[in-house]
């Protein structure tokens, strides 16, 4: 019931993900990220938040995306109903799409980028999701948002959309974790929330927030 993208910003090393679905609260269900480890998107007909969290834990311990997807999914008897995508901090990607997920369902991965979805209008949605990111200029977050818009324009979730989310993690910046848990046009609402986060008092405050590379920033 969801489409998602995980990507690496080759210029800064930041990791990011974006997702949208025809149900509520996609950000809380699907996306997990840690700049020390990687990103995960756990979704499907019967999604497991445990999958995404366990995959991150194993990537923190040094396993690759391929290793964690294979290990996490093999141990779960419900794997046929679930999807999992992973991106490790070195750009490795992997995915699992159980065969009991509602068609159309699938995933496409390459170095630094993986897209996946289920209950989609067709495979063209994932192609648009990928191309929306690759072919767009702008900030890393703007490219992830463009990917969601392109996927929606290509047919997206066959039921329409109710929620959307954006997550970006980096050693050099505080996390960007934006969620629209319900809206008639959640991608537009998410884009508006992102724009609001980049201006005014909030944007001026962000450079004072500690980061992994500068954990004492803002203490004066």
N, C-alpha and C positions, 0 to 999 in steps of 0.2 A: 504493500500500500504506500510505497515510499520511493523517492529517488534521492541519491546522495552522491557527493563528490568529495574525495580526499585528495589534497595536493600539497606539494612542497614549493615554496618560493625559492627558486634557484639563486636569486640575488641576495637574499637575507638569511636563508636557512629556516625561515618561519614555516610552520606547518598549519594547514587550515582545512576546514571541512564546512560543507553546507548541505542542507537537506530540506525537503518539503514533502508533505503528505496530505492525504485526504482525511486524516483524523486529527485529533488534538495533540498538542504538546510534543511535536517531533524532536525538539532539541533535548528534552529530558530523556527521551527514549533512545535516541539513535547515536548521537555524537559524543565521543570521549577523546581527550587529547592531553598530552604532556610533552613539553618541548624536549625533555630528556629521553623520551621514548618513541613517540609517534602519535598516530591518530587512528581511531577506529570508528566504523559505522556498523552498528548492529541493528538489523531490521528484519522484516519478513512477516509471514502470516501469524507467527507466534514468536515475536522478537524476545531475545534474551539480553537484558542489560548486563548480565553476568559475563556473557561472551566478550563484550567490548572491554569491560573492566579487567577481566583476566588476561586478555590479549595485551593490554597496556602493561600490566604487571610483568608479564613474561618479556616484553620488549625492553622494559627497564633493566631486566636481568641480562640483556644482551642477545636475546633471540631475534631472528629476522621476522619480517612480516609473514613470509611463507611458513616458517616454523610454527609461529603462534596460531595461524589460521588452521593449519593441519592438526595441531595438538588440541586446540580448544574445541574444534568441531567434532573430531573423532570420538571424544569422550561423552558426547551428548546424544542420547537416544532420540531426542526431538530435532536433530539436525536437519531432517528433511523439510521441516516447516520454517526454517530460519535462513537468514543471510548474514554474512559477516564480511566486511572489507577491512583491510589493515594497510597502513603506510608506516614504515619505520623511518627513523631519523636519517638514514642513509639513502632514502629514496626507493627502497624496496617495497613492492606492493604484492598483495595476494587477496583472493576472495573465495568465498564459498556461497553457492546458491542451491539450497535444497530443492529437490524435485517436486515437493508438495506445495511450494509457493504458487500463488495464483498467476497464471500467464497474463501478459508477457513478463518474463522474469529473466534476469541475467546480470552480468558484470563484464567490464572491459578494463584491463589494467596495462600500464606501462611504467617505465621508471619515473617516479615522482608524481604519479597520477593514477587514480582508480575511480571508476564510476560504477554504480550499481543501482538496481531498482527491481520492484515487483509490482504486479497489477498495473503495468504501464500500457500505454496505447500501442507500443511496439518497439522494436530495437532502435528505431530512429530517435527515440527519446535519449538513449544513452549516447548516441553519436552527437546529438545536439548539445547534451550536457558537457561532453568533452570539448567540442569545438567552441562552445560559448566561453570556456575558460581559456583555451589555447589562443583563440583569435582575438581576444579583447585586450586592450591596453588599459592602463590605470593602476591603482593600487592592488595589492594582492586580494584584499577583501572585495574590492569592486569587481575583480575578475571572477571570484567565486559567486557573487551575486548575479553577474551576467550569465554564468553557467546555469543557475536556477531558472532565470528568465527564458533562456534559450530552450531548455528542456520542457518548460511549461508550454511554450509556443509550439513545440513539436508534438504535443498531445499529452505529455506529462502523465500524472496519475489519472487513470481512466474515469475516476469518480469526481474529479475536480480537487481543489486544495482547501485545507483548513488551517494549516500551520506551517511555519518555516523557521529555520535556525541557521546561525552562522557562528563558527568557533575558530579563532586563530590563536595559536600559542607560539611564543618565541622566547629565547633567552634574553632578548634585549628590550622587551616591551611587556607591559602587563597583559594578561589575557583579554581578548575581545570575545565575549560570550553573549550573543544577542539572540533572543527568542521571541517569536510571535506565536503564542500558544493557541490562538484562534482569531481568525479574521476572514472576511469575505474575499479579500485579496492579500493573502499573507506575504507573498513575495514583495509586493509594493510596500506593504507596511514594514517589512524587514529592511528594505532599502531606505525608507524614511527614517527608521530608527538608527541605522548606521550613519546616515548623513547628520543626524542630530548629535550622535556621539563624537563627531569629528569637528564640532564647533562649540563656541561658547565656553562657559565655566568648566564644563566637564572635560573638554579637550585641553584646556589650559592646566587642569589638575593632573591629567594623566602622566606628564613627564616627571612628576614628583613621586609616583608610585614605585616602590622597590621592584626590581627585576632579578632574575637569577644571576645575571652578570653584574648587577649593581644593587646588592641586597640592602645597602644602607642608604640608598637614595631617599631624599626627602626627610632626613632625620633632624635637620637644623630647624 
